[in-house]
Every structure is written in structure tokens, then in C-alpha cells.
Amino acid sequence: DFSFTPVLDLDYGSSEVIGNRAFHHAPEVVAKLSEALIDGLAEAGMASCGKHFPGHGYVEADSHVAIPVDTRDFDEIWEQDIKPYLSLGHIKLPSLMPAHVIYEKVDSMPAGFSKFWVQKILRERMNYQGMVFSDDLTMEGASVVGGILERANAAFNAGCDMVLVCNRPDLADELLSKLNYEPTPENTQRLRNLVPKAPFMNWQQLHNEPRYVQARQIMDKVVTEAC
């Protein structure tokens, strides 16, 4: 199994789409809570995918329906939003997903279509060796590069290992009929690295695990008090 979580975006209190999906505003807290989530998922046999690199929490616009533009310079993003990724690294975080956000003072392309973000920063400067998934190519934030084939090619050319086409089976069929792409040995190995290597709990064992039972009790209490 696999989960496109955790959300590593910082909570700036302004994003329409990130909102309470973010753990916290402080990068250190986001990294710590995300690490706990990653470890818990791994115990149940699930790999994780951190998102949305380098950070979607600052912009107000929702990249599902708009093309968000982040006006900050690189140093501010590096010193704040990228910190959780640096803390976790590819050993703890086996895959990640770039944002359909344009960081206009850094590159004119959204991060998922940007060689600067995926190759120069992520692969070279951060030495990240995990899997890189594109975000959903049917989102409005991906529309800046053209149709579904152009979007997939742009993501692969930027350095993504795999692309996602969600909620539009017609576009998935179109892409599969037109795409000419061969994974590299590096792509294939990164995908294999997502397969669990350690024993993990089955469904019944999970529900009997004392820490899981305690966590459910805490969650039930929080929900009850919130209501």
C-alpha cells in the first residue's frame, strides 16, 4: 500500500486548499509530526509521499482550480518551507510531490515542471534520492504547459519519475495512447524502494496494537470535545 501523505506545507493561515491539512506553521514541528506519521504508516506496510515541494502553504490560490504564484525569493523558501524536507531526507521520506505553484522570483514554471526545483535543488543541492511523483496533471495549476501529453512530458523532462492523472479517465486514456516514455533504471529502482522491506502488521494486528487503540481513543475524545 501507499499513501500520498504527509502534507509538509507550512500553515501560514492563508491557503485555500492547504488549510488544516498542514500540521503547523513551524518547520520543526511539521517535520517531527510528519516523521511520526511516516513511521506509523510504515508499521502498517505503507510508504509515504511528502507534498507539496517546495511549499504550497504560503499562496492563497488553490492549484486545483487556479495557477498559484508565490512571490517570495528563494532564500525565504529555503529557510522556511524546505526545512521539513531537509529534516526528513530520502531515508525517512521515500517519495515526494512537487507543487503546481509558480515561484516567480525563482523560475517561470511550476515546481513540478521545473528542472531548477527538481534537478538542481532537490536532486543536486539536497541530494534527494527518493521517488518524485508529479501532482495531478488535470489540475488547473498544470495547464500552463498545454494539454495532457505536454504536461506529462514537461514533468518527465523536469525530473519526475512518475506522473499522476486523477479523476479524468478520458485524459488518462489519451495520455497512454500518445505517451512515448521509457523509465530509466534509476526510475525503476526508486519505485522498487517504495516496497516495504520490513515485516508489518496486518489489519487485525493493527487494531489490537495498544498504541493504535490509545490513538483512536484520543481522536474520539478530540472529535467529541470539538462537537
C-alpha positions in Angstrom: 0.0 0.0 0.0 0.9 3.6 -0.5 -0.3 7.0 0.8 0.2 10.5 -0.7 0.8 11.9 2.7 2.2 13.7 4.8 1.4 17.3 3.8 4.7 19.1 4.6 3.4 22.6 3.7 3.6 25.2 6.5 0.4 26.8 7.8 0.6 30.5 7.0 -3.1 30.9 7.6 -3.9 32.0 4.1 -4.0 29.0 1.8 -7.5 28.0 0.5 -6.5 24.4 -0.3 -3.9 23.5 2.4 -5.7 24.9 5.4 -5.9 22.5 8.3 -4.1 19.8 6.2 -0.9 21.5 7.4 0.4 20.3 10.8 1.8 23.6 12.0 3.5 26.9 11.0 6.9 25.9 12.4 9.0 23.8 10.1 10.5 21.8 13.1 7.0 20.9 14.3 5.9 19.9 10.8 9.0 17.7 10.4 8.5 16.0 13.8 4.8 15.2 13.4 5.3 14.1 9.8 8.1 11.7 10.9 5.7 10.1 13.4 3.0 9.7 10.7 5.6 8.2 8.3 6.7 5.7 10.9 3.2 4.7 11.8 2.3 4.2 8.2 5.4 2.1 7.7 4.5 -0.2 10.6 1.3 -1.0 8.6 3.2 -1.6 5.4 2.6 1.8 3.7 5.1 4.0 2.1 4.7 7.8 2.2 4.9 10.8 -0.2 5.6 14.2 1.2 3.9 17.2 -0.5 3.9 19.8 -2.0 7.6 20.6 -2.6 9.0 23.2 -2.0 5.8 24.5 -0.3 2.2 25.3 -1.1 1.2 26.8 2.2 2.0 30.5 1.5 -0.1 31.1 -1.6 -3.8 31.7 -1.2 -4.9 30.2 -4.6 -6.0 26.6 -4.9 -3.9 24.9 -7.6 -6.8 22.5 -8.4 -8.7 25.5 -9.9 -6.1 28.2 -10.4 -2.4 28.9 -11.1 -0.9 30.0 -7.8 2.1 32.3 -7.8 4.4 32.6 -4.8 6.1 36.0 -4.7 8.8 35.1 -2.2 12.5 34.9 -3.0 14.4 31.6 -2.9 16.2 32.2 0.4 13.0 32.7 2.3 11.5 29.5 0.9 14.8 27.6 1.6 14.9 28.8 5.2 11.3 28.0 6.0 9.3 25.7 3.7 12.0 23.4 2.6 13.2 22.7 6.2 10.8 19.7 6.7 12.2 18.0 3.6 15.8 18.6 4.7 15.0 17.2 8.2 13.4 14.0 6.8 15.6 13.3 3.8 15.1 10.4 1.4 15.8 7.7 4.0 12.8 8.7 6.1 10.7 10.2 3.2 10.8 7.7 0.3 8.9 9.9 -2.2 7.6 13.4 -2.6 5.4 15.5 -4.9 6.2 19.0 -6.3 3.6 21.7 -6.2 1.7 23.1 -9.1 2.9 26.6 -7.9 5.0 29.1 -9.8 7.7 30.7 -7.6 8.1 33.7 -9.9 11.4 35.0 -8.4 13.0 31.6 -8.9 11.6 30.1 -12.1 8.7 30.8 -14.5 7.5 27.2 -14.4 5.5 25.4 -11.7 7.8 23.4 -9.5 6.7 20.1 -10.9 7.7 21.2 -14.4 10.9 23.0 -13.3 14.4 21.5 -13.8 15.6 24.1 -11.3 13.5 22.8 -8.5 13.5 19.0 -9.3 17.1 18.6 -10.5 19.2 21.5 -9.3 17.7 21.9 -5.8 16.1 18.6 -5.0 18.5 16.1 -6.6 21.7 18.1 -6.5 21.7 20.5 -3.6 19.6 18.4 -1.3 20.9 15.0 -2.6 17.4 13.6 -2.5 17.3 10.1 -3.9 13.7 9.2 -3.4 10.8 8.9 -5.9 9.3 12.1 -7.3 5.6 12.0 -8.4 4.0 14.8 -10.3 0.9 16.2 -8.8 -2.3 15.5 -10.7 -1.8 16.7 -14.2 -5.5 17.5 -14.7 -5.3 20.4 -12.2 -5.5 23.9 -13.4 -2.1 24.7 -12.0 -0.6 22.3 -14.6 -2.4 23.9 -17.5 0.4 26.4 -18.2 2.3 23.9 -20.4 -0.6 22.7 -22.6 -2.6 19.5 -23.0 -2.2 16.3 -21.1 0.7 15.0 -23.2 2.6 18.2 -22.9 2.1 18.2 -19.2 3.4 14.6 -18.8 6.4 15.3 -21.0 7.2 18.5 -19.1 7.0 16.7 -15.8 9.3 13.9 -17.0 11.7 16.4 -18.6 11.9 18.2 -15.3 12.9 15.1 -13.5 9.7 13.5 -12.2 9.8 9.7 -12.0 6.0 9.1 -12.4 3.1 11.3 -13.4 -0.5 11.3 -12.0 -3.7 11.7 -13.9 -6.6 11.7 -11.5 -10.4 11.9 -11.9 -10.2 12.1 -15.7 -10.1 8.6 -17.2 -10.6 10.1 -20.6 -7.3 12.0 -20.3 -5.6 9.0 -18.8 -6.6 7.0 -21.9 -5.4 9.9 -24.2 -2.1 10.1 -22.4 -1.5 6.3 -22.6 -2.3 6.3 -26.3 0.2 9.1 -27.1 3.0 8.9 -24.5 6.4 7.7 -25.6 8.4 7.3 -22.4 10.7 4.6 -21.2 11.6 4.6 -17.4 15.3 4.7 -16.7 17.0 2.1 -14.3 17.0 4.9 -11.7 13.3 5.4 -12.0 12.6 1.7 -11.7 14.9 1.4 -8.6 13.2 4.3 -6.9 9.8 2.7 -7.4 11.1 -0.6 -6.0 12.4 1.2 -3.0 8.8 2.0 -2.0 8.0 -1.7 -1.4 8.1 -2.5 2.3 11.3 -4.3 3.3 10.5 -5.0 7.0 7.6 -7.1 8.4 4.4 -5.1 9.0 1.2 -5.6 10.9 -1.9 -7.0 9.2 -5.3 -5.3 9.8 -6.2 -7.4 12.8 -2.8 -6.9 14.5 -3.1 -3.2 13.9 -6.5 -2.9 15.6 -5.1 -4.9 18.6 -1.9 -2.8 18.8 -2.1 -0.8 22.2 -0.7 2.3 20.6 -3.3 2.3 17.9 -6.1 1.7 20.4 -4.8 4.6 22.5 -4.6 6.9 19.5 -8.1 6.1 18.5 -9.4 6.9 22.0 -7.6 10.2 21.9 -9.0 11.0 18.4 -12.5 10.1 19.6 -12.1 12.4 22.6 -10.9 15.3 20.4 -13.8 14.9 18.0 -16.3 14.7 20.8 -14.9 17.8 22.5 -14.9 19.7 19.2 -18.5 18.9 18.6 
